[in-house]
Amino acid sequence: MPDTPAPVNGLPSTGPPGNARPSGGPSAVDLPHTVVVALGDCADTKAGDHALLAELVARLTGVDAASITLTQRCPRCGAGDHGPLRVSIAGSTSVAPWVSLARAGGRLALAVTAAGPVGIDLESLADLARAPITDVLLSPAETDALSALSPHVAQAAVAALWTTKEAILKVAGVGLRVDPRDLTVSLDGPATAPGPNATMARRRLVDWPQSPFPPTALHLLPVSSPPGTAATVAIVGACRPELYVMPARVG
């Protein structure tokens, strides 16, 4: 394989929201205008999950997976075993893509893009239903909005809000050091009506006084994740990217 990323051409074909798929496969993805989300089962170890992410970056950029290094550094404590993931590609002069990773209920979600910094969150609906998270999640405006929904729809909306806020805080590089109640997110679309796609509502950051980026630069994309899960990816960039969903493993 070449030492530098191979050029990629074309944009994903349009499809259902949160589930667009380019007809040409990963090699046809235009990473500066696309966020690739790969879904699958977790590996046995954290290192195994990182290896899957490195393999995905290799497939999308055309480099050897052995040339890819993933590092983490906590911006708060400086530890190297947690914090935002960063990619470096040995022997390449091209800018490495941004990446993010999430795990929940034995499932894995990976995100790769050159459109801008990215954060992804994946949650188990069963785990969220068991956890009393509304008191630590919802802003006053969100509490009022959810009070008008049926319990079933409200539960799906909570999952959408949780994954959205986690994704935003990841892309901001602050994680849950920020109180999720400081953010207000609006939901519009399928989450306001019962159905299997209730977690696929369109979403928008309405208010976050300490936001490190302007609201117009933040793009929130619901992801069509495996049954029993909810997922959201957040990207900071000039334009809203396309979404391409694929398996985390090949073969």
C-alpha positions as CSV (number, residue, x, y, z in Angstrom):
1,M,0.0,0.0,0.0
2,P,1.2,3.6,-0.5
3,D,2.8,5.6,2.3
4,T,0.5,8.5,1.8
5,P,-3.3,8.4,1.7
6,A,-4.8,7.5,-1.6
7,P,-7.1,10.0,-3.2
8,V,-10.8,9.4,-2.7
9,N,-13.5,10.6,-5.0
10,G,-17.2,11.1,-5.0
11,L,-19.8,11.8,-2.3
12,P,-22.1,9.3,-0.6
13,S,-25.4,8.6,-2.3
14,T,-28.4,9.9,-0.4
15,G,-30.4,7.6,1.8
16,P,-32.4,7.4,5.0
17,P,-31.2,9.9,7.6
18,G,-28.3,8.6,9.6
19,N,-27.7,5.7,7.2
20,A,-26.2,7.0,4.0
21,R,-24.0,4.6,2.2
22,P,-21.7,5.4,-0.8
23,S,-22.2,2.9,-3.6
24,G,-18.5,2.6,-4.1
25,G,-17.6,1.4,-0.6
26,P,-15.0,3.0,1.8
27,S,-12.5,3.8,-1.0
28,A,-15.2,6.1,-2.5
29,V,-15.7,8.2,0.7
30,D,-14.7,11.8,0.4
31,L,-13.4,12.2,4.0
32,P,-13.3,16.0,4.0
33,H,-17.1,16.0,3.4
34,T,-18.1,12.8,5.1
35,V,-18.0,11.3,8.6
36,V,-17.7,7.5,8.5
37,V,-19.3,5.6,11.4
38,A,-18.4,1.9,11.8
39,L,-20.6,-0.2,14.1
40,G,-20.0,-3.7,15.5
41,D,-19.1,-5.8,18.5
42,C,-16.4,-4.7,21.0
43,A,-13.1,-6.5,20.9
44,D,-11.9,-8.4,24.0
45,T,-9.7,-5.5,25.1
46,K,-9.4,-1.7,24.8
47,A,-6.3,-2.3,22.7
48,G,-8.3,-4.5,20.4
49,D,-10.9,-1.7,19.9
50,H,-8.1,0.7,19.1
51,A,-6.7,-1.8,16.6
52,L,-10.1,-1.9,14.9
53,L,-10.1,1.9,14.7
54,A,-6.6,1.9,13.2
55,E,-7.7,-0.6,10.6
56,L,-10.7,1.6,9.7
57,V,-8.4,4.6,9.3
58,A,-6.1,2.5,7.1
59,R,-9.0,1.4,4.9
60,L,-10.3,4.9,4.5
61,T,-6.9,6.6,3.8
62,G,-5.1,3.9,1.9
63,V,-2.2,3.5,4.3
64,D,-0.8,0.5,6.0
65,A,-2.4,0.0,9.4
66,A,1.0,-0.6,10.9
67,S,1.9,3.0,10.1
68,I,-1.0,4.3,12.3
69,T,-0.5,5.3,15.9
70,L,-3.4,6.1,18.2
71,T,-2.6,8.2,21.4
72,Q,-4.7,9.6,24.2
73,R,-3.9,12.5,26.5
74,C,-6.3,13.8,29.2
75,P,-6.3,17.6,28.9
76,R,-7.1,17.8,32.6
77,C,-4.7,15.4,34.4
78,G,-2.3,14.7,31.6
79,A,-2.7,10.9,31.8
80,G,-2.2,8.9,28.7
81,D,-4.8,6.1,29.3
82,H,-7.9,8.3,28.7
83,G,-8.9,11.4,27.0
84,P,-9.5,12.4,23.3
85,L,-8.0,10.0,20.7
86,R,-5.5,11.3,18.2
87,V,-4.1,9.7,15.0
88,S,-0.7,10.0,13.6
89,I,0.5,8.3,10.3
90,A,4.2,7.5,10.0
91,G,5.8,8.5,6.7
92,S,2.8,10.6,5.6
93,T,2.7,14.3,5.0
94,S,-1.1,14.4,4.8
95,V,-3.1,15.6,7.8
96,A,-4.4,12.7,9.8
97,P,-8.2,12.4,10.2
98,W,-10.1,13.1,13.4
99,V,-11.4,10.0,15.2
100,S,-13.7,9.1,18.1
101,L,-14.7,5.8,19.8
102,A,-17.6,4.7,22.0
103,R,-18.6,1.4,23.7
104,A,-21.9,0.3,25.3
105,G,-23.4,-3.1,26.1
106,G,-20.7,-5.0,24.2
107,R,-21.2,-2.8,21.1
108,L,-18.6,-0.5,19.5
109,A,-19.0,2.7,17.5
110,L,-16.1,4.3,15.6
111,A,-16.1,7.6,13.8
112,V,-13.5,8.9,11.3
113,T,-13.6,12.1,9.3
114,A,-11.5,14.9,7.8
115,A,-14.4,17.4,8.0
116,G,-13.4,18.5,11.5
117,P,-13.1,17.4,15.1
118,V,-15.6,14.6,15.9
119,G,-17.2,13.0,18.9
120,I,-19.4,9.9,18.9
121,D,-21.5,8.4,21.7
122,L,-23.2,5.0,21.8
123,E,-25.6,3.9,24.6
124,S,-27.6,0.8,25.6
125,L,-31.3,1.7,25.8
126,A,-31.7,-0.9,28.6
127,D,-28.9,0.6,30.6
128,L,-30.3,4.1,30.2
129,A,-33.7,2.9,31.3
130,R,-32.3,1.4,34.5
131,A,-30.3,4.5,35.4
132,P,-31.9,7.6,37.0
133,I,-30.2,10.0,34.6
134,T,-32.9,12.6,33.9
135,D,-31.9,14.6,37.0
136,V,-28.3,14.9,35.9
137,L,-29.0,15.2,32.2
138,L,-32.0,17.5,31.4
139,S,-31.9,21.3,31.4
140,P,-35.1,23.0,32.6
141,A,-36.3,23.6,29.0
142,E,-35.7,19.9,28.1
143,T,-37.6,18.8,31.2
144,D,-40.6,20.9,30.1
145,A,-40.4,19.5,26.6
146,L,-40.3,15.9,27.7
147,S,-43.2,16.4,30.2
148,A,-45.6,16.6,27.2
149,L,-44.5,13.2,25.8
150,S,-45.8,9.7,26.5
151,P,-43.4,7.6,28.7
152,H,-42.3,5.4,25.7
153,V,-41.5,8.4,23.6
154,A,-39.9,10.3,26.5
155,Q,-37.6,7.3,27.1
156,A,-36.4,7.4,23.5
157,A,-36.0,11.2,23.7
158,V,-33.8,10.8,26.8
159,A,-31.6,8.4,24.9
160,A,-31.3,10.8,22.0
161,L,-30.5,13.7,24.4
162,W,-27.9,11.7,26.3
163,T,-26.0,10.5,23.3
164,T,-26.1,14.0,21.7
165,K,-24.8,15.7,24.8
166,E,-22.0,13.1,25.3
167,A,-21.0,13.5,21.6
168,I,-20.9,17.3,21.9
169,L,-18.8,17.2,25.1
170,K,-16.5,14.7,23.4
171,V,-16.0,16.9,20.4
172,A,-15.4,19.8,22.7
173,G,-12.7,17.8,24.5
174,V,-14.2,18.3,27.9
175,G,-16.3,15.1,28.5
176,L,-18.4,14.9,31.6
177,R,-16.3,17.4,33.4
178,V,-19.0,19.7,32.2
179,D,-22.5,19.4,33.7
180,P,-24.8,18.0,30.9
181,R,-27.6,20.2,32.3
182,D,-25.6,23.3,31.1
183,L,-26.5,22.3,27.5
184,T,-30.0,22.5,26.0
185,V,-30.6,20.4,22.9
186,S,-33.8,20.4,20.9
187,L,-35.3,17.3,19.2
188,D,-37.5,17.5,16.2
189,G,-38.9,14.6,14.1
190,P,-39.4,10.9,14.9
191,A,-38.6,11.2,18.6
192,T,-41.9,13.1,19.0
193,A,-43.9,10.1,17.9
194,P,-43.8,6.4,18.8
195,G,-42.0,3.9,16.5
196,P,-38.8,1.9,16.0
197,N,-36.9,5.0,14.8
198,A,-37.8,7.2,17.9
199,T,-34.1,7.8,18.7
200,M,-33.5,9.2,15.2
201,A,-34.8,12.7,15.8
202,R,-33.1,15.6,14.3
203,R,-31.3,17.5,17.0
204,R,-29.8,21.0,17.5
205,L,-27.8,22.6,20.3
206,V,-30.0,25.5,21.4
207,D,-27.9,26.8,24.3
208,W,-24.5,26.3,25.9
209,P,-23.1,29.5,27.4
210,Q,-19.6,28.0,27.7
211,S,-19.5,26.5,24.2
212,P,-16.0,26.6,22.6
213,F,-17.5,26.8,19.1
214,P,-20.3,28.7,17.5
215,P,-23.6,26.8,17.2
216,T,-23.5,27.1,13.4
217,A,-20.2,25.1,13.3
218,L,-21.7,22.2,15.2
219,H,-23.3,19.4,13.2
220,L,-25.3,16.7,15.0
221,L,-26.2,13.5,13.2
222,P,-28.3,10.7,14.6
223,V,-26.9,7.3,13.7
224,S,-28.9,4.2,12.8
225,S,-27.4,1.9,15.4
226,P,-28.0,-1.7,16.3
227,P,-31.4,-2.6,18.0
228,G,-31.4,-1.7,21.6
229,T,-28.9,1.1,21.2
230,A,-28.8,4.8,20.4
231,A,-26.0,6.8,18.9
232,T,-25.1,10.3,17.9
233,V,-22.1,11.8,16.1
234,A,-21.1,15.4,16.5
235,I,-18.7,17.3,14.1
236,V,-17.3,20.8,14.2
237,G,-16.7,22.2,10.8
238,A,-17.6,24.7,8.1
239,C,-20.2,22.5,6.4
240,R,-22.5,19.7,7.5
241,P,-20.9,16.4,6.4
242,E,-22.6,13.4,4.9
243,L,-22.9,10.2,7.0
244,Y,-21.6,6.8,5.9
245,V,-22.4,3.8,8.1
246,M,-20.5,0.6,7.7
247,P,-19.4,-2.5,9.7
248,A,-16.5,-2.1,12.2
249,R,-15.0,-5.4,11.0
250,V,-14.3,-6.8,7.5
251,G,-15.1,-10.4,6.8
